[in-house]
Amino acid sequence: MYLQPFFPEPVTVPGNVTQHRYGVRVEFVRRVAFGQALCVALAGVSMSFGAVLDARLAGSALLGSMVALSFLRVVGKRTPTLVVLDVVVLLAVLLLWGQVLAGAEPWLAAGLAMGTVLVVLYTAVAGRDFSYYGLYFLGLLAAGVLCLLEDLLGFASLPGAGLTFAVAATWLGYLCYDLSMIVRRRRPAEVVPAIVDVFRDPLNLFSYAWRTWRHWRRLKFV
């Protein structure tokens, strides 16, 4: 007897990255990790100009651009035009993200930057021993050490260092989980769309809740 899963299965496509040899999988994750780091750096450039936009306006525009980015994923077949639109909207997301960070507490940007750098470092040096669990827990250990040094050397107060660690741990966890899902729904040649996915997937929390509800209704769990 086949038991239906309580939660909906992850989205997969034929020929996805997980169906290729190990070296292809690791290289794909490495490219996506480096690409998302470049995107975070671009948001940092926007942040360096200071809060040009009002905080509420920047936040509302950021949410709207992320919704638009998510909408583009479900609009028909992937074509070069749609990929270009993905990139254009992603640039808007990153610039607005930088504006939001410019008006926020410094530990928020520090934690995001720390998590991003740690992911890049791990994927750069990992070879045959690549592991998402290793990425997260080694990254968590490194973030803890860095935040402790930040406090001891006087670069931040203990609460500030703790908040930086919390943000870094959250971003690390998100990247580990999202990368492990992206490789199921992207093919090896789809590096750019995969990088875009990293920044539109946070809204999946809401779409996944809807998928779960529909799954439960279909199986009469509710």
MOKAWO-V870917 format. One record per pair of residues at least 4 apart in sequence whose ideal C-beta (glycine too) atoms are under 7 Angstrom apart, sorted by sequence separation. I is the first residue (numbers start at 0). J is the second residue. D is the distance in whole Angstrom. If there is no record, write none. Layout:
i=I j=J d=D
i=I j=J d=D
This chain:
i=4 j=8 d=6
i=11 j=15 d=6
i=14 j=18 d=6
i=19 j=23 d=4
i=21 j=25 d=6
i=22 j=26 d=6
i=23 j=27 d=6
i=24 j=28 d=7
i=25 j=29 d=6
i=26 j=30 d=6
i=27 j=31 d=6
i=28 j=32 d=6
i=29 j=33 d=6
i=30 j=34 d=6
i=31 j=35 d=6
i=32 j=36 d=6
i=33 j=37 d=7
i=34 j=38 d=7
i=35 j=39 d=6
i=36 j=40 d=6
i=37 j=41 d=7
i=38 j=42 d=7
i=39 j=43 d=6
i=40 j=44 d=7
i=41 j=45 d=7
i=42 j=46 d=6
i=43 j=47 d=6
i=50 j=54 d=7
i=52 j=56 d=5
i=53 j=57 d=7
i=54 j=58 d=6
i=55 j=59 d=6
i=56 j=60 d=6
i=57 j=61 d=6
i=58 j=62 d=7
i=59 j=63 d=6
i=60 j=64 d=6
i=61 j=65 d=6
i=62 j=66 d=6
i=63 j=67 d=6
i=64 j=68 d=6
i=65 j=69 d=6
i=66 j=70 d=6
i=67 j=71 d=7
i=70 j=74 d=7
i=77 j=81 d=6
i=79 j=83 d=6
i=80 j=84 d=6
i=81 j=85 d=6
i=82 j=86 d=7
i=83 j=87 d=6
i=84 j=88 d=6
i=85 j=89 d=6
i=86 j=90 d=7
i=88 j=92 d=6
i=89 j=93 d=6
i=90 j=94 d=6
i=91 j=95 d=6
i=92 j=96 d=6
i=93 j=97 d=7
i=94 j=98 d=7
i=95 j=99 d=7
i=96 j=100 d=6
i=97 j=101 d=6
i=99 j=103 d=6
i=103 j=107 d=5
i=105 j=109 d=6
i=106 j=110 d=6
i=107 j=111 d=7
i=108 j=112 d=6
i=109 j=113 d=6
i=110 j=114 d=6
i=111 j=115 d=6
i=112 j=116 d=6
i=113 j=117 d=6
i=114 j=118 d=6
i=115 j=119 d=7
i=116 j=120 d=6
i=117 j=121 d=6
i=118 j=122 d=6
i=119 j=123 d=6
i=120 j=124 d=7
i=121 j=125 d=6
i=125 j=129 d=4
i=130 j=134 d=7
i=131 j=135 d=6
i=132 j=136 d=6
i=133 j=137 d=5
i=134 j=138 d=6
i=135 j=139 d=6
i=136 j=140 d=7
i=137 j=141 d=6
i=138 j=142 d=6
i=139 j=143 d=6
i=140 j=144 d=7
i=141 j=145 d=6
i=142 j=146 d=6
i=143 j=147 d=6
i=144 j=148 d=6
i=145 j=149 d=6
i=146 j=150 d=7
i=147 j=151 d=6
i=148 j=152 d=6
i=155 j=159 d=4
i=156 j=160 d=7
i=157 j=161 d=6
i=158 j=162 d=6
i=159 j=163 d=6
i=160 j=164 d=6
i=161 j=165 d=6
i=162 j=166 d=6
i=163 j=167 d=6
i=164 j=168 d=6
i=165 j=169 d=6
i=166 j=170 d=6
i=167 j=171 d=6
i=168 j=172 d=6
i=169 j=173 d=6
i=170 j=174 d=6
i=171 j=175 d=6
i=172 j=176 d=6
i=173 j=177 d=6
i=174 j=178 d=6
i=175 j=179 d=7
i=176 j=180 d=7
i=177 j=181 d=6
i=178 j=182 d=7
i=180 j=184 d=7
i=181 j=185 d=5
i=185 j=189 d=4
i=189 j=193 d=6
i=190 j=194 d=7
i=191 j=195 d=7
i=192 j=196 d=6
i=195 j=199 d=6
i=196 j=200 d=5
i=202 j=206 d=7
i=203 j=207 d=5
i=204 j=208 d=7
i=205 j=209 d=7
i=206 j=210 d=6
i=207 j=211 d=6
i=208 j=212 d=7
i=209 j=213 d=6
i=210 j=214 d=6
i=211 j=215 d=6
i=212 j=216 d=6
i=213 j=217 d=6
i=214 j=218 d=6
i=19 j=24 d=6
i=52 j=57 d=4
i=77 j=82 d=7
i=149 j=154 d=5
i=150 j=155 d=6
i=155 j=160 d=5
i=215 j=220 d=4
i=216 j=221 d=6
i=149 j=155 d=5
i=215 j=221 d=5
i=16 j=23 d=7
i=17 j=24 d=7
i=74 j=81 d=7
i=100 j=107 d=6
i=150 j=157 d=5
i=185 j=192 d=6
i=16 j=24 d=5
i=100 j=108 d=5
i=155 j=163 d=7
i=185 j=193 d=5
i=71 j=81 d=6
i=150 j=160 d=4
i=16 j=27 d=5
i=149 j=160 d=5
i=181 j=193 d=5
i=71 j=84 d=6
i=121 j=134 d=5
i=71 j=85 d=6
i=146 j=160 d=4
i=149 j=163 d=7
i=181 j=196 d=5
i=118 j=134 d=7
i=121 j=137 d=6
i=68 j=85 d=7
i=71 j=88 d=7
i=121 j=138 d=6
i=146 j=163 d=5
i=146 j=164 d=4
i=68 j=88 d=5
i=118 j=138 d=7
i=177 j=197 d=6
i=67 j=88 d=5
i=68 j=89 d=6
i=117 j=138 d=4
i=143 j=164 d=6
i=142 j=164 d=6
i=177 j=200 d=5
i=64 j=88 d=6
i=68 j=92 d=6
i=117 j=141 d=6
i=117 j=142 d=6
i=142 j=167 d=4
i=142 j=168 d=6
i=64 j=91 d=5
i=65 j=92 d=6
i=64 j=92 d=5
i=114 j=142 d=7
i=113 j=142 d=6
i=139 j=168 d=6
i=142 j=171 d=7
i=61 j=92 d=7
i=64 j=95 d=6
i=113 j=145 d=6
i=139 j=171 d=6
i=138 j=171 d=5
i=61 j=95 d=4
i=60 j=95 d=5
i=61 j=96 d=6
i=135 j=171 d=6
i=135 j=172 d=6
i=57 j=95 d=6
i=61 j=99 d=6
i=135 j=175 d=5
i=57 j=98 d=4
i=58 j=99 d=6
i=134 j=175 d=5
i=57 j=99 d=5
i=131 j=175 d=5
i=57 j=102 d=7
i=52 j=98 d=5
i=51 j=98 d=6
i=45 j=93 d=7
i=50 j=98 d=6
i=54 j=102 d=5
i=131 j=179 d=5
i=45 j=94 d=5
i=113 j=163 d=7
i=42 j=93 d=5
i=46 j=97 d=4
i=50 j=101 d=4
i=41 j=93 d=5
i=45 j=97 d=3
i=49 j=101 d=5
i=50 j=102 d=4
i=44 j=97 d=7
i=45 j=98 d=6
i=106 j=159 d=5
i=110 j=163 d=5
i=114 j=167 d=4
i=118 j=171 d=7
i=42 j=96 d=4
i=43 j=97 d=6
i=46 j=100 d=5
i=109 j=163 d=5
i=113 j=167 d=4
i=117 j=171 d=7
i=38 j=93 d=6
i=42 j=97 d=4
i=46 j=101 d=5
i=110 j=165 d=7
i=111 j=166 d=6
i=106 j=162 d=4
i=110 j=166 d=3
i=114 j=170 d=3
i=118 j=174 d=5
i=106 j=163 d=4
i=110 j=167 d=4
i=114 j=171 d=5
i=42 j=100 d=7
i=107 j=166 d=6
i=111 j=170 d=5
i=106 j=166 d=6
i=110 j=170 d=6
i=114 j=174 d=7
i=46 j=108 d=6
i=39 j=111 d=7
i=39 j=112 d=7
i=39 j=115 d=5
i=36 j=115 d=5
i=35 j=115 d=7
i=36 j=119 d=5
i=32 j=118 d=5
i=33 j=119 d=6
i=32 j=119 d=5
i=32 j=122 d=4
i=29 j=122 d=4
i=28 j=122 d=6
i=29 j=123 d=7
i=25 j=125 d=7
i=25 j=129 d=5
i=86 j=191 d=7
i=89 j=195 d=5
i=92 j=198 d=6
i=85 j=192 d=6
i=82 j=191 d=6
i=86 j=195 d=7
i=89 j=198 d=6
i=82 j=192 d=6
i=85 j=195 d=5
i=77 j=192 d=7
i=68 j=195 d=7
i=72 j=199 d=7
i=68 j=198 d=7
i=69 j=199 d=5
i=68 j=199 d=4
i=69 j=202 d=5
i=65 j=199 d=6
i=66 j=202 d=7
i=65 j=202 d=6
i=31 j=178 d=6
i=28 j=178 d=6
i=31 j=181 d=7
i=28 j=182 d=7
i=27 j=182 d=6
i=34 j=190 d=7
i=38 j=194 d=7
i=24 j=182 d=6
i=31 j=190 d=6
i=35 j=194 d=6
i=27 j=187 d=6
i=30 j=190 d=5
i=34 j=194 d=4
i=38 j=198 d=7
i=31 j=193 d=5
i=35 j=197 d=5
i=27 j=190 d=7
i=31 j=194 d=6
i=23 j=187 d=6
i=17 j=182 d=5
i=16 j=182 d=4
i=17 j=183 d=6
i=31 j=197 d=7
i=15 j=182 d=7
i=15 j=183 d=5
i=19 j=187 d=6
i=15 j=184 d=6
i=16 j=185 d=6
i=15 j=185 d=6
i=16 j=186 d=7
i=9 j=180 d=6
i=15 j=186 d=6
i=16 j=187 d=6
i=11 j=183 d=5
i=12 j=184 d=5
i=14 j=186 d=5
i=10 j=183 d=7
i=11 j=184 d=6
i=9 j=183 d=5
i=10 j=184 d=5
i=7 j=210 d=5
i=7 j=211 d=6
i=6 j=211 d=6
i=7 j=214 d=4
i=3 j=218 d=5
